[in-house]
Amino acid sequence: MKSDVTTALDNFVVHQKQVKEQVQEKVDSAAENRAKKLQELRQKLKAKEEHAAMVRQRKKLAMANKENTDNSEETSQQQTTES
């Protein structure tokens, strides 16, 4: 009888250990997945910010070019009217 109880307790302890290991593996896996997803989101955000900065820079250059073109056209028109 004692051996049955001892065997049952040993089996229970082994089973509990296995369950604990499985739970720990799941927790570790979830933490790794969360970190990986966060890293991917950060990279995506950085790429979007870089793209937005490039668009702003291009827009600023386009506006400056337009102003220069407008100014040169006005100068040309003034010179034509003065002549």
C-alpha positions as CSV (number, residue, x, y, z in Angstrom):
1,M,0.0,0.0,0.0
2,K,2.8,2.4,0.9
3,S,4.5,1.8,-2.4
4,D,1.2,2.6,-4.3
5,V,1.0,5.9,-2.4
6,T,4.7,6.7,-2.9
7,T,4.4,5.8,-6.6
8,A,1.3,8.0,-7.0
9,L,3.1,10.9,-5.2
10,D,6.2,10.4,-7.4
11,N,4.0,10.4,-10.5
12,F,2.2,13.5,-9.3
13,V,5.5,15.3,-8.6
14,V,6.8,14.4,-12.1
15,H,3.5,15.5,-13.7
16,Q,3.6,18.8,-11.8
17,K,7.2,19.4,-12.9
18,Q,6.2,18.8,-16.5
19,V,3.3,21.1,-16.3
20,K,5.5,23.8,-14.7
21,E,8.0,23.4,-17.5
22,Q,5.3,23.7,-20.1
23,V,3.9,26.8,-18.5
24,Q,7.4,28.3,-18.3
25,E,8.0,27.5,-22.0
26,K,4.7,29.2,-23.0
27,V,5.5,32.3,-20.9
28,D,9.0,32.5,-22.4
29,S,7.6,32.0,-25.9
30,A,5.0,34.7,-25.4
31,A,7.6,37.1,-24.1
32,E,9.9,36.5,-27.1
33,N,6.9,36.9,-29.5
34,R,5.9,40.1,-27.7
35,A,9.5,41.5,-27.9
36,K,9.7,40.5,-31.6
37,K,6.4,42.2,-32.4
38,L,7.4,45.3,-30.6
39,Q,10.7,45.4,-32.5
40,E,8.9,45.1,-35.8
41,L,6.5,47.9,-34.9
42,R,9.4,50.1,-33.9
43,Q,11.1,49.4,-37.3
44,K,7.9,50.1,-39.1
45,L,7.4,53.4,-37.3
46,K,11.0,54.4,-37.9
47,A,10.5,53.7,-41.7
48,K,7.3,55.8,-41.7
49,E,9.0,58.7,-39.9
50,E,11.9,58.6,-42.4
51,H,9.6,58.5,-45.3
52,A,7.6,61.4,-43.9
53,A,10.8,63.4,-43.4
54,M,11.8,62.8,-47.0
55,V,8.3,63.9,-48.2
56,R,8.6,67.1,-46.1
57,Q,12.0,67.8,-47.5
58,R,10.9,67.3,-51.1
59,K,7.9,69.5,-50.5
60,K,10.1,72.2,-49.0
61,L,12.4,72.0,-52.0
62,A,9.5,72.1,-54.5
63,M,8.1,75.2,-52.8
64,A,11.5,76.8,-52.9
65,N,11.9,76.0,-56.6
66,K,8.4,77.3,-57.3
67,E,9.2,80.5,-55.5
68,N,12.4,80.9,-57.4
69,T,10.6,80.2,-60.7
70,D,7.8,82.7,-59.8
71,N,10.3,85.3,-58.8
72,S,12.3,84.9,-62.1
73,E,9.0,85.0,-64.1
74,E,8.0,88.3,-62.3
75,T,11.5,89.7,-63.0
76,S,11.2,88.8,-66.7
77,Q,7.7,90.3,-66.9
78,Q,8.9,93.5,-65.2
79,Q,11.9,93.8,-67.6
80,T,9.5,93.2,-70.6
81,T,7.1,95.9,-69.4
82,E,10.0,98.3,-68.7
83,S,11.4,97.9,-72.2
